[in-house]
Amino acid sequence: MVFNSGKAYHGSVEVSNGKLHGRTGMTDYFFFICPKCENNQVLRILEYEFRNGVKTERNEKKKPQEFFTLAFHIYCPNCQLEDFIKIDNSHQSGAL
């Protein structure tokens, strides 16, 4: 895991390869669930970083007008897990 003056970069194996899950609560807000805790502990987002994304050509009817990456510094108040994750709109769905 890389910590660079609090800036988010790459996550660890704790949150890679399908280990991190999430869901919406009673509203439309999305929450990440700690991959280590068994009680569906919600992770806290300590910091975030916005980056312009790389345009990706797709064969789809609708395409984003702008591409972006959001990087999050996450923390579990229960087990103290601290890590990084990213969300973007430029990767192909086959990246799973």
C-alpha positions in Angstrom: 0.0 0.0 0.0 1.3 3.4 -0.9 0.8 6.4 1.3 2.1 9.6 -0.3 1.5 12.6 2.0 -2.0 11.4 2.5 -2.7 11.2 -1.2 -4.5 8.0 -2.5 -2.8 5.8 -5.0 -2.9 2.0 -4.9 -4.8 -0.3 -2.7 -3.6 -3.5 -1.0 -4.6 -7.2 -1.5 -7.1 -6.6 1.3 -9.3 -4.6 -1.1 -8.3 -6.2 -4.5 -9.6 -9.2 -6.4 -13.3 -8.8 -5.5 -12.7 -8.6 -1.7 -14.3 -5.2 -1.2 -18.1 -5.0 -1.3 -20.7 -2.3 -0.7 -24.3 -1.4 -0.8 -26.8 1.4 -0.4 -28.4 2.1 2.9 -32.0 3.1 3.3 -31.4 5.9 0.8 -29.4 6.1 -2.4 -26.1 6.7 -0.5 -23.5 4.0 -1.2 -21.3 2.5 1.6 -18.2 0.3 1.4 -18.2 -2.7 3.8 -15.0 -3.7 5.6 -13.6 -6.8 4.1 -12.1 -7.9 7.4 -15.0 -7.4 9.9 -17.8 -9.9 10.0 -20.5 -7.4 11.2 -20.9 -5.4 8.0 -18.9 -2.6 9.4 -19.1 0.5 7.2 -15.8 2.0 6.1 -15.1 5.7 6.6 -13.7 7.8 3.7 -10.9 9.9 5.3 -9.7 11.7 2.1 -10.5 11.7 -1.6 -8.7 12.8 -4.8 -10.3 13.6 -8.1 -8.3 13.0 -11.3 -9.3 13.5 -14.9 -9.5 10.1 -16.6 -8.2 8.8 -19.9 -10.7 8.7 -22.7 -11.5 5.1 -23.7 -13.2 4.2 -27.0 -16.2 1.9 -26.5 -18.8 0.3 -28.7 -21.7 1.5 -26.6 -24.8 3.6 -27.4 -24.1 6.0 -24.6 -20.6 7.2 -23.6 -19.4 9.5 -20.9 -18.8 13.1 -21.9 -15.9 13.3 -19.4 -13.7 10.6 -17.9 -12.6 10.6 -14.3 -11.0 8.7 -11.4 -12.0 9.1 -7.8 -9.4 7.7 -5.3 -10.5 7.2 -1.7 -8.4 6.8 1.5 -10.6 4.4 3.5 -10.6 3.4 7.2 -12.4 0.9 9.4 -13.2 2.3 12.9 -13.6 -1.3 14.2 -10.5 -3.2 13.0 -8.4 -0.2 12.0 -8.0 -1.3 8.4 -6.6 1.6 6.4 -6.3 1.3 2.6 -7.0 3.0 -0.8 -9.5 2.3 -3.5 -10.4 3.9 -6.8 -13.6 4.4 -8.8 -13.5 5.4 -12.5 -15.7 5.5 -15.6 -13.0 4.6 -18.1 -12.4 0.9 -17.6 -14.2 -1.6 -19.7 -16.7 -3.9 -18.0 -14.4 -6.8 -18.9 -11.9 -5.6 -16.2 -13.8 -7.8 -13.7 
